[in-house]
Amino acid sequence: MSTTLLQRVFSLFLLATALVVVANAGITNQCLRCICKVEGCASQVGKCRQDVGSLSCGPYQIKNPYWIDGGRRGGGYETCTKQTACSEATVRAYMDRYGRGCRSNPTCEDYMRMHNGGPSACKAGTSQYRATTGYWNKAKRLCGF
């Protein structure tokens, strides 16, 4: 293969990779900050508390099954989820994993509901969707959606 042909193939590969990254942009920083705000954010760093019968930890109040679904980051559940950066990486991974189950381009409302009620909470008409209405209303009030 000539050098020019290799350069063109490589350029096409880079373009295709960039398009995939844009198509899978995932949760926005604004939406991520809103989840943190609703959950208590900085006031919860380094802390865990009992919530609905199980432990919720850190600035995003992440439960163990959520942490597992988010890729088991940071060397352990409590170690990761009590820290802001590891918690954010967990939330992003969780949303990347389940966000497309809502629609092809999930909204912040979808992500907020999934964070609070699980992967199917973004689907209108489900009991999880109805159960997360208060959470979404709180997010709208706190974050100006």
VOVEXZA-138912 format. One line per field, with one value per residue: x, y, z of N, C-alpha, C in turn; residue in one letter; residue number from 1. Coordinates in Angstrom, 1 decimal. Atoms other than C-alpha are relative to their C-alpha. Layout:
n_px: (X|...)
n_py: (Y|...)
n_pz: (Z|...)
ca_px: (X|...)
ca_py: (Y|...)
ca_pz: (Z|...)
c_px: (X|...)
c_py: (Y|...)
c_pz: (Z|...)
code: (A|...)
pos: (NUM|...)
This chain:
n_px: (0.8|-0.7|0.1|1.2|1.1|0.0|0.4|1.4|0.6|-0.1|0.9|1.4|0.1|0.1|1.3|1.0|-0.2|0.5|1.4|0.5|-0.1|1.1|1.3|0.1|-0.5|0.4|0.6|-0.8|-0.5|1.1|0.9|-0.7|-0.1|1.3|0.2|-0.8|0.7|1.2|-0.4|-0.7|-1.3|-1.2|0.3|0.0|-1.4|-0.6|1.0|1.0|1.2|1.0|1.1|0.9|-0.4|-1.3|-1.0|-0.2|-1.3|-0.6|0.7|1.1|0.8|0.0|0.1|-1.0|0.3|-0.2|-1.5|-0.3|0.5|-0.9|-1.4|-0.8|-1.2|-0.6|-0.5|1.0|1.3|-0.1|-1.2|0.3|1.2|-0.2|-0.8|0.7|-0.4|0.4|1.5|0.4|-0.3|1.0|1.3|-0.1|0.0|1.4|0.9|-0.4|0.5|1.4|0.7|0.6|1.2|1.1|0.2|-1.3|-0.7|0.6|0.0|-0.4|1.1|-0.1|-1.1|0.4|0.9|-0.7|-0.9|0.9|0.9|-0.5|0.0|1.3|0.7|0.1|1.0|1.3|1.0|-0.4|0.1|-1.2|0.1|0.9|-0.7|-1.1|0.6|-0.4|-1.5|-0.1|0.5|-1.0|-1.0|0.5|0.0|-1.3|-0.9|0.6|0.4)
n_py: (-1.2|-1.3|-0.8|-0.8|0.8|0.2|-1.2|-0.2|1.0|-0.5|-1.2|0.5|0.7|-1.1|-0.6|0.9|0.0|-1.2|0.0|0.9|-0.7|-1.1|0.6|0.5|-1.1|0.4|-1.0|-1.3|-0.5|-0.8|1.0|0.7|-0.9|0.0|1.2|-0.2|-1.0|0.7|1.0|-0.6|-0.3|-0.2|0.3|1.5|0.6|0.7|0.5|0.9|0.0|0.9|-0.7|1.0|1.4|0.3|-1.0|-0.9|-0.6|-1.0|-1.1|0.5|0.9|1.2|1.3|1.1|0.6|-1.1|0.0|1.2|-0.2|-1.1|0.4|0.3|-0.9|-0.5|0.8|0.5|-0.7|-1.2|-0.8|-0.8|-0.9|-1.1|-1.0|-0.6|0.4|1.4|0.0|-0.5|1.0|1.1|-0.5|-0.1|1.3|0.5|-0.7|0.5|1.3|0.1|-1.1|0.3|0.8|-1.0|-0.5|-0.1|-1.1|-0.2|-1.4|-0.1|0.6|1.4|0.4|-0.3|1.1|1.3|0.0|0.1|1.2|1.1|-0.1|-0.2|-1.1|-1.0|0.4|-0.5|1.1|1.0|-0.4|-0.7|-1.4|-0.7|-0.1|-1.0|-1.3|-1.0|-0.2|-0.9|-1.3|-0.7|-0.4|-1.2|-1.1|-0.4|-0.2|-0.9|0.6)
n_pz: (0.0|0.1|-1.2|0.1|-0.3|-1.4|-0.7|0.2|-0.9|-1.4|-0.2|-0.1|-1.3|-1.0|0.1|-0.5|-1.4|-0.5|0.1|-1.1|-1.3|-0.1|-0.1|-1.3|-0.9|-1.3|-0.9|0.1|-1.2|-0.6|-0.5|-1.1|-1.2|-0.6|-0.8|-1.2|-0.8|-0.6|-1.0|-1.1|0.6|-0.9|-1.4|-0.1|0.4|-1.1|-0.9|0.4|-0.9|0.3|0.8|0.5|-0.3|0.4|-0.1|1.1|-0.3|0.7|0.6|0.9|-0.7|0.8|-0.7|0.5|1.3|0.9|0.1|0.8|1.4|0.5|0.3|-1.2|0.1|-1.2|-1.0|-0.9|0.0|-0.8|0.3|1.2|-0.1|-0.9|0.6|1.1|1.3|0.2|0.1|1.3|1.0|-0.1|0.5|1.4|0.5|-0.2|1.0|1.3|0.1|0.0|0.6|1.3|-0.2|-0.1|1.4|0.7|-0.5|-1.3|-0.6|-1.4|-0.8|0.1|-0.9|-1.4|-0.4|-0.1|-1.1|-1.1|0.0|0.8|1.4|0.7|-0.5|1.0|1.0|-0.4|-0.2|-0.9|-1.4|-0.4|0.5|-1.0|-1.3|0.0|0.3|-1.0|0.2|1.2|-0.4|-0.8|0.9|0.7|-0.9|-0.5|1.1|1.0|1.3)
ca_px: (0.0|1.2|1.8|-1.0|-3.5|-2.5|-2.9|-6.4|-7.4|-6.1|-7.9|-11.2|-10.6|-10.1|-13.2|-15.3|-13.9|-14.8|-18.3|-18.8|-17.6|-20.0|-22.9|-22.2|-21.6|-23.5|-24.6|-23.6|-21.6|-24.6|-26.8|-24.1|-23.7|-27.5|-27.6|-24.8|-26.7|-29.9|-28.0|-26.1|-22.9|-19.9|-21.7|-21.7|-18.0|-16.5|-19.8|-22.2|-25.7|-28.5|-31.2|-34.2|-32.7|-29.2|-26.0|-25.8|-22.3|-20.7|-21.7|-23.9|-25.4|-24.5|-25.6|-23.5|-25.5|-25.3|-21.5|-21.3|-23.3|-21.0|-17.9|-16.7|-14.3|-11.8|-10.7|-13.9|-17.5|-17.0|-13.5|-14.8|-18.2|-17.0|-14.8|-16.1|-14.0|-14.6|-18.3|-18.6|-16.8|-19.2|-22.3|-21.0|-20.4|-23.8|-25.5|-23.5|-24.5|-28.2|-29.0|-29.7|-32.4|-34.5|-34.2|-31.5|-30.6|-31.4|-32.3|-31.2|-34.6|-34.0|-30.6|-32.0|-34.8|-32.4|-30.0|-32.9|-35.0|-32.8|-32.5|-36.2|-37.2|-36.8|-39.6|-42.9|-45.7|-43.6|-43.9|-40.3|-41.0|-43.9|-41.8|-39.1|-41.5|-40.7|-36.9|-37.3|-39.4|-36.7|-34.1|-36.1|-36.4|-32.8|-31.2|-33.6|-34.7)
ca_py: (0.0|3.5|6.0|8.2|5.4|4.5|8.1|8.2|5.0|6.3|9.6|7.7|5.6|8.8|10.4|7.3|7.2|10.8|10.3|7.4|9.5|12.4|10.0|8.5|11.8|10.6|12.7|16.4|18.1|20.3|17.2|15.5|18.6|18.6|15.0|15.9|18.9|16.9|14.3|16.7|16.9|18.3|17.8|14.0|13.5|10.9|9.8|6.9|6.6|4.2|5.0|2.8|-0.3|-0.1|2.0|5.1|6.7|9.9|13.0|11.0|8.8|5.6|2.2|-1.0|-2.5|0.9|0.9|-2.6|-1.7|1.4|-0.7|-1.4|1.5|2.7|-0.3|-0.9|0.3|2.7|3.8|4.9|6.3|8.5|10.4|12.9|11.9|8.2|8.7|10.8|8.2|5.6|7.7|8.4|4.7|3.7|6.3|5.1|1.6|2.2|5.5|4.1|2.0|5.2|6.6|7.2|10.5|10.5|13.8|15.0|14.1|10.5|10.4|12.0|9.4|6.5|7.7|7.8|4.8|2.5|1.8|1.6|4.7|6.8|4.9|6.8|4.6|2.4|2.3|3.4|6.5|7.4|6.8|9.3|12.2|13.9|13.5|15.1|17.9|18.6|18.6|21.1|23.3|23.2|23.2|25.4|22.9)
ca_pz: (0.0|-0.8|2.0|0.6|0.7|4.2|5.3|3.7|5.5|8.8|8.3|7.6|10.7|12.8|11.4|12.1|15.6|16.2|14.9|17.3|20.2|19.3|18.8|22.2|24.0|27.0|30.0|29.9|32.6|33.4|34.0|36.1|38.3|38.8|39.9|42.4|43.6|44.2|46.1|48.3|46.4|48.5|51.8|51.1|50.0|52.2|53.7|53.5|54.9|55.1|52.5|51.8|53.4|51.9|51.9|49.7|49.4|48.4|46.4|44.1|46.8|44.9|46.0|45.6|42.6|40.8|41.4|40.0|36.9|36.6|36.2|39.7|39.6|42.2|44.1|46.0|46.5|49.4|48.4|45.0|45.8|48.6|46.2|43.6|40.6|41.0|41.6|38.5|36.4|37.8|37.0|33.5|32.9|34.3|32.0|29.0|29.7|30.2|28.5|25.1|26.6|27.0|23.5|20.9|22.4|26.2|27.9|31.2|32.6|31.4|33.2|36.3|36.5|35.8|38.5|41.0|39.9|37.8|34.1|33.3|35.2|32.1|30.3|30.6|31.9|34.1|37.9|38.2|36.0|38.3|41.4|40.2|39.5|42.8|42.1|38.7|40.1|42.7|40.0|38.0|41.0|42.1|38.6|36.6|34.0)
c_px: (0.9|-0.2|-1.3|-1.3|-0.1|-0.4|-1.5|-0.8|0.0|-0.9|-1.5|-0.2|-0.2|-1.3|-1.1|0.0|-0.6|-1.5|-0.7|0.0|-1.1|-1.3|-0.2|0.5|-0.4|-0.5|0.9|0.5|-1.0|-0.9|0.7|0.1|-1.4|-0.3|0.8|-0.7|-1.2|0.4|0.8|1.4|1.2|-0.3|0.0|1.3|0.5|-1.0|-0.9|-1.1|-1.0|-1.2|-0.8|0.6|1.4|0.9|0.0|1.3|0.3|-0.9|-1.1|-0.9|-0.2|-0.1|0.9|-0.4|0.2|1.5|0.5|-0.3|0.9|1.4|0.9|1.3|0.6|0.4|-1.0|-1.2|0.2|1.2|-0.3|-1.1|0.1|0.8|-0.7|0.4|-0.4|-1.5|-0.4|0.3|-1.0|-1.4|0.1|-0.1|-1.4|-0.9|0.3|-0.5|-1.5|-0.8|-0.7|-1.3|-1.3|-0.4|1.4|0.9|-0.6|0.1|0.5|-1.1|0.1|1.2|-0.3|-0.9|0.7|0.9|-0.8|-0.7|0.5|-0.2|-1.4|-0.8|-0.2|-1.1|-1.4|-1.0|0.4|-0.2|1.2|0.0|-0.9|0.7|1.1|-0.5|0.4|1.5|0.2|-0.5|1.0|1.2|-0.3|0.1|1.4|0.9|-0.6|-0.3|-1.4)
c_py: (1.2|0.8|0.9|-0.8|-0.4|1.2|0.2|-1.0|0.4|1.2|-0.4|-0.6|1.1|0.7|-0.9|-0.1|1.2|0.1|-0.9|0.7|1.1|-0.7|-0.6|1.0|-0.3|1.2|1.3|0.3|0.7|-1.0|-0.7|0.9|0.1|-1.2|0.2|1.0|-0.6|-1.0|0.5|0.4|0.1|-0.4|-1.5|-0.7|-0.7|-0.7|-1.1|0.1|-1.0|0.7|-1.2|-1.4|-0.4|1.3|0.9|0.9|1.2|1.1|-0.3|-1.0|-1.3|-1.2|-1.1|-0.5|1.1|0.1|-1.2|0.2|1.2|-0.4|-0.4|0.8|0.2|-0.9|-0.5|1.0|1.3|0.9|0.9|1.0|1.1|1.2|0.6|-0.5|-1.4|-0.2|0.5|-1.0|-1.2|0.4|0.1|-1.4|-0.7|0.6|-0.5|-1.4|-0.1|1.1|-0.3|-0.8|0.9|0.5|0.2|1.1|0.4|1.5|0.0|-0.6|-1.5|-0.4|0.2|-1.1|-1.3|0.0|-0.3|-1.4|-1.2|0.1|0.2|1.2|1.1|-0.3|0.4|-1.2|-1.1|0.5|0.8|1.5|0.8|0.3|1.1|1.4|1.0|0.3|1.0|1.4|0.7|0.4|1.3|1.3|0.5|0.4|0.9|-0.6|0.3)
c_pz: (0.0|1.3|-0.1|0.3|1.5|0.8|-0.2|0.9|1.4|0.2|0.1|1.3|1.1|-0.1|0.5|1.5|0.6|-0.1|1.0|1.3|0.1|0.1|1.4|1.1|1.5|0.8|0.0|1.4|0.8|0.7|1.2|1.2|0.7|0.8|1.4|0.9|0.7|1.1|1.1|-0.3|1.1|1.4|0.2|-0.3|1.3|0.9|-0.7|1.0|-0.4|-0.7|-0.6|0.1|-0.4|0.0|-1.3|0.3|-0.9|-0.6|-0.9|0.7|-0.7|0.9|-0.7|-1.4|-1.1|-0.3|-0.8|-1.5|-0.7|-0.2|1.1|0.0|1.4|1.1|1.0|0.1|0.8|-0.3|-1.2|0.2|1.0|-0.6|-1.2|-1.3|-0.3|-0.1|-1.3|-1.1|0.1|-0.6|-1.5|-0.7|0.1|-1.1|-1.4|-0.2|-0.2|-0.8|-1.3|0.1|0.1|-1.4|-0.6|0.5|1.4|0.4|1.4|0.9|0.0|1.0|1.4|0.6|0.1|1.3|1.3|0.1|-0.8|-1.5|-0.7|0.5|-1.0|-1.0|0.6|0.1|1.0|1.5|0.5|-0.5|1.0|1.3|0.0|-0.4|1.0|-0.1|-1.1|0.3|0.9|-0.8|-0.8|0.8|0.3|-1.2|-1.1|-1.3|-0.3)
code: (M|S|T|T|L|L|Q|R|V|F|S|L|F|L|L|A|T|A|L|V|V|V|A|N|A|G|I|T|N|Q|C|L|R|C|I|C|K|V|E|G|C|A|S|Q|V|G|K|C|R|Q|D|V|G|S|L|S|C|G|P|Y|Q|I|K|N|P|Y|W|I|D|G|G|R|R|G|G|G|Y|E|T|C|T|K|Q|T|A|C|S|E|A|T|V|R|A|Y|M|D|R|Y|G|R|G|C|R|S|N|P|T|C|E|D|Y|M|R|M|H|N|G|G|P|S|A|C|K|A|G|T|S|Q|Y|R|A|T|T|G|Y|W|N|K|A|K|R|L|C|G|F)
pos: (1|2|3|4|5|6|7|8|9|10|11|12|13|14|15|16|17|18|19|20|21|22|23|24|25|26|27|28|29|30|31|32|33|34|35|36|37|38|39|40|41|42|43|44|45|46|47|48|49|50|51|52|53|54|55|56|57|58|59|60|61|62|63|64|65|66|67|68|69|70|71|72|73|74|75|76|77|78|79|80|81|82|83|84|85|86|87|88|89|90|91|92|93|94|95|96|97|98|99|100|101|102|103|104|105|106|107|108|109|110|111|112|113|114|115|116|117|118|119|120|121|122|123|124|125|126|127|128|129|130|131|132|133|134|135|136|137|138|139|140|141|142|143|144|145)
